[in-house]
Amino acid sequence: TAQHDLWTGLHNQTYLEKMLRRDAAQKITQKRALVGINLSYLHSLTMVYGFRYTRELIKKVADTLREYCSEERLLFLMYENQFVFYIKNYHDRGELVFFSRAIAQKLESLLTIERVGAGIGVVEIDEEHMSNTDQILKSLLIASEKAADNFDDFAVCFFDQEMEAEITREEELKRELA
């Protein structure tokens, strides 16, 4: 259906956005976060081995990540190379770090042979931003891109106020220069 990715069987971005909007409208008070896995470097494998090879690898990654799913950890395929866990009712940031590192280790064992890394971005959904789904997903993409660009192949990066301020400064500079 339009809410699933046919190749992996995972829910897609449309379904995640609907779920985030519903949870914001219900004013859910439990802690919620998104953990994004950025596999943009898989593009280089497509150039060498072809589209089908990369799609098979993405399916393997999906199957591997599915092991971490539970009632409070839902997995989505956002784009062809971006997975997202929607985590509800976690205790603290330390739990998110532990979870992200566990994923990083698992992906490292799967992807090191391919000589590609991944970046893991984390966004904690706060009351101030919970109804702005587009901003939440943009922040997640920024954090996962920053992690992917890090020298450590499987880095974890939280989107925080400092990163938000840095982006705001960059946008203001672009406007001034335009």
N, C-alpha and C positions, 0 to 999 in steps of 0.2 A: 504494500500500500504506500501512500504518499508519506507515511510516518516512519517507514523503515528503509534502510539501505538493503537492496536486494542481494548484494554480494556477501555481506557479513551477517545480515539478519538483525543488526542493531537498530535501535531507534535513531532517527536523524535529528538535525538541527531544528527543524520545524517543531518536532515533538518536544524537544528540550525547551525551546522558547515558550511554547504553550504551557508547559509544566512550571517554568519559572514565573510566568505571569499569574498563573492560577495560585501558586503558593504565596506570591506577593499580595494578591487580592485577599487571600484568606488571612493575611497578617500572621503567618506562622512564626512563632517566637523561638523555636529551636534553632541552634546554630546550623548554618548551611554554607557550603563552599563548592567551588568548581575546581577540579584538578584537570588541566589540559595537557595532553601528550602530543607534542609537535614533532611530526616525522617528516618535515619538509625536505630533509636530505635524501629521502628515498627517491626523489626526482632524479638524482644522479644515476641511480640504478636503472631507472626506466630508459635513460639515454643509452646505457650500455647493454642491458639484457632484454629490454622490451617491456611493454605495458603489462602483458600477462604475468610475467615473472614478479613484477612489483605488486600486482593485485593479489597474487598468491601469498606473498609475504605479508601484505596488509591483513589478509584473512588469518594468517598464523598469529599475527599480533593481536587481532580481535579475539581469537580463541584463547590466547594467553591471558589477556586482560579480563576476559569474562570470568576467570577463576576468582577475581577479586570482587565480583558483584554480590550484593546482598539486598535485602529490603531497603536498606538505608544508603546503599552505594549503587547507583544506576549508571550504566555505561552507554554512551552515544558516539556515533561517528558523525563528526561535524562536516568535514570535507574529506577528500580522498586520503588525506594524510594527517588528520587531526582528530584525536579521540578525546572525549571529555567524560569524566566521572562527576556526577552530581551527588554530593555527599550531604546527608542530612543527619542531624542529631549527633554530631561529633563533640568531644569533650573540650579540646583545646587545640591550639596551633601545633603543639608537639605531636598530637595524633595525626595531623595532616602531614607533618614532616616525615614521620615514621612510615605512613602509608605511601607517600611519594617516593621515598628512598627504596621501599620494597618493590615498587613498580619499576624504578630505575634499574635495580639489580636484575630483575627478571628480564627486562628489555635488553639490558646489556648482554646477558647470556644468549639471547636470541639474535641480536643485531650486530654484535662485534664481528662475527664471521663475515658479515656483509660490508664491514668497514664504514658503517654509518652510525651516527649518534642520534640522540633525541633530546629535546628540551621539555622540561615539565614546569608548567606555570600553575600557580595557585591563586585563586581569588576567594577571599572570605566575603560572603554577602552580608552587608550590614544594613541596618534600617534605613540609612540615608539614601542608599543606592538600589535597594531591593526592587523597586518598581521600574527601574531603567534597564531592561533586559539587553538592549543594544550596547549600552555602556559596560555592563558586566562582561558580555562576551568579547567586546573590544579590549577590555582590560586583561582578560584571560589570554587573548591572542598576543598582546604586547608582552605579557610576562613569559609566555612559553617561547616566543621569538627571542627574547632576551636570554632565556636559559639555553636555547638552541645555539645562539651565537657565542655562548660562553666557551672558554677553552676546554672545560671539562665536558666530555661527550654526553653525559647524562645528568646535567645540572638541574637543580630545583630552584625556582625563583618565585617569590611571593610578590604579588602586586600590592604596593603599599603607598602611603601618602607621599613618600619621597619620589617614587617612580611617577606618580601622578603629577607632582609639581614639576619634575623634569620634562615631562611631555607637554605640560601647559607652557613652560618657558620656550620649548622648541617651536610650538605652534605660534606663540606670540612673535618670535623672531622671524618665522616664515612670513607672517602677515606684514611685519615691518619692512622686510626686504622686498616684498611684492609691489 
